[in-house]
Amino acid sequence: MFRAVQWNDASEEHIGRHGVMPQEVEDVLFHPPRWVEWRRDSTRAVFGRTGEGRYLAVLVADRGRGEVFVVTARDMTPAERRTYRKKAK
């Protein structure tokens, strides 16, 4: 689904404020199971778990050809966790 992830200093700093590391985001994007929800303006919310089992919600902007830019990432809410358990593939 995702071929490459694009970052800049601002996006790495932004997820850091949520206590999320870039490697955790890449775990979610490249390793199923995950649940993807399309949003407006070619963005997607990707819900998944890190290799350590942390539940994350990652917002990415589609750049085409399987490339995405990381907008933000944070821990899932309890409601998102419940939905993730039902919908993740």
Backbone torsions as a table, in degrees:
resi	resn	phi	psi	omega
1	MET	NA	-50.9	178.9
2	PHE	-109.4	131.8	-178.8
3	ARG	-99.0	-39.5	-176.9
4	ALA	-149.6	150.3	179.4
5	VAL	-116.3	131.4	177.2
6	GLN	-105.8	140.9	179.8
7	TRP	-132.3	161.5	162.2
8	ASN	-139.0	174.1	-177.0
9	ASP	-58.8	-39.1	-178.1
10	ALA	-65.2	-41.0	-179.1
11	SER	-69.2	-38.3	177.2
12	GLU	-65.4	-39.9	178.1
13	GLU	-65.7	-40.0	-178.5
14	HIS	-62.9	-48.2	-179.8
15	ILE	-67.1	-29.4	176.9
16	GLY	-61.9	-33.7	177.4
17	ARG	-65.9	-22.0	176.2
18	HIS	-93.2	4.6	179.5
19	GLY	75.8	23.1	-177.4
20	VAL	-108.9	138.4	178.3
21	MET	-99.2	149.2	178.4
22	PRO	-53.6	-39.1	179.9
23	GLN	-62.3	-34.5	178.0
24	GLU	-65.2	-41.0	177.5
25	VAL	-61.9	-44.8	-179.7
26	GLU	-66.0	-33.6	173.5
27	ASP	-56.6	-48.1	-178.6
28	VAL	-64.5	-43.9	-175.1
29	LEU	-71.7	-34.2	-173.1
30	PHE	-102.8	-7.3	-176.5
31	HIS	-128.6	107.5	175.9
32	PRO	-65.2	166.1	5.1
33	PRO	-80.9	150.1	176.7
34	ARG	-148.6	164.2	178.2
35	TRP	-126.1	126.2	-176.7
36	VAL	-116.3	131.4	179.8
37	GLU	-124.4	120.9	178.0
38	TRP	-71.4	139.8	175.4
39	ARG	-117.2	-179.4	178.2
40	ARG	-73.6	167.2	176.1
41	ASP	58.2	37.6	176.4
42	SER	59.1	31.8	173.7
43	THR	-107.7	156.9	178.0
44	ARG	-133.3	142.1	170.1
45	ALA	-97.9	123.8	-179.0
46	VAL	-114.4	122.9	-178.6
47	PHE	-111.3	128.5	-178.8
48	GLY	-165.9	-175.8	-179.5
49	ARG	-117.9	145.8	176.2
50	THR	-78.7	172.1	176.0
51	GLY	-60.2	-25.1	178.6
52	GLU	-89.7	-1.5	177.1
53	GLY	94.4	5.4	179.2
54	ARG	-74.8	134.4	179.1
55	TYR	-88.1	119.0	-178.7
56	LEU	-123.9	148.7	169.4
57	ALA	-110.9	124.7	-176.6
58	VAL	-122.0	126.8	176.3
59	LEU	-101.6	123.7	-179.4
60	VAL	-125.7	151.1	174.5
61	ALA	-104.0	130.8	-178.7
62	ASP	-73.0	126.6	178.3
63	ARG	-106.7	0.3	179.7
64	GLY	92.1	155.5	178.2
65	ARG	51.8	37.2	176.9
66	GLY	82.2	3.5	179.7
67	GLU	-97.6	138.3	179.0
68	VAL	-132.0	152.2	175.6
69	PHE	-108.5	129.9	-179.1
70	VAL	-78.2	120.0	178.2
71	VAL	-89.0	-50.0	178.9
72	THR	-161.9	168.8	175.5
73	ALA	-154.0	147.0	-178.2
74	ARG	-157.6	170.6	174.2
75	ASP	-69.4	144.8	176.3
76	MET	-68.6	150.2	171.7
77	THR	-76.7	164.2	176.1
78	PRO	-56.8	-39.1	178.8
79	ALA	-65.0	-40.3	178.0
80	GLU	-65.1	-36.7	177.6
81	ARG	-62.3	-44.0	179.4
82	ARG	-61.5	-44.7	179.3
83	THR	-65.8	-40.8	178.1
84	TYR	-56.9	-45.6	-178.7
85	ARG	-61.3	-29.7	179.6
86	LYS	-83.6	-36.5	-169.4
87	LYS	-105.1	-15.0	-174.2
88	ALA	-62.6	138.3	179.5
89	LYS	-128.5	NA	NA
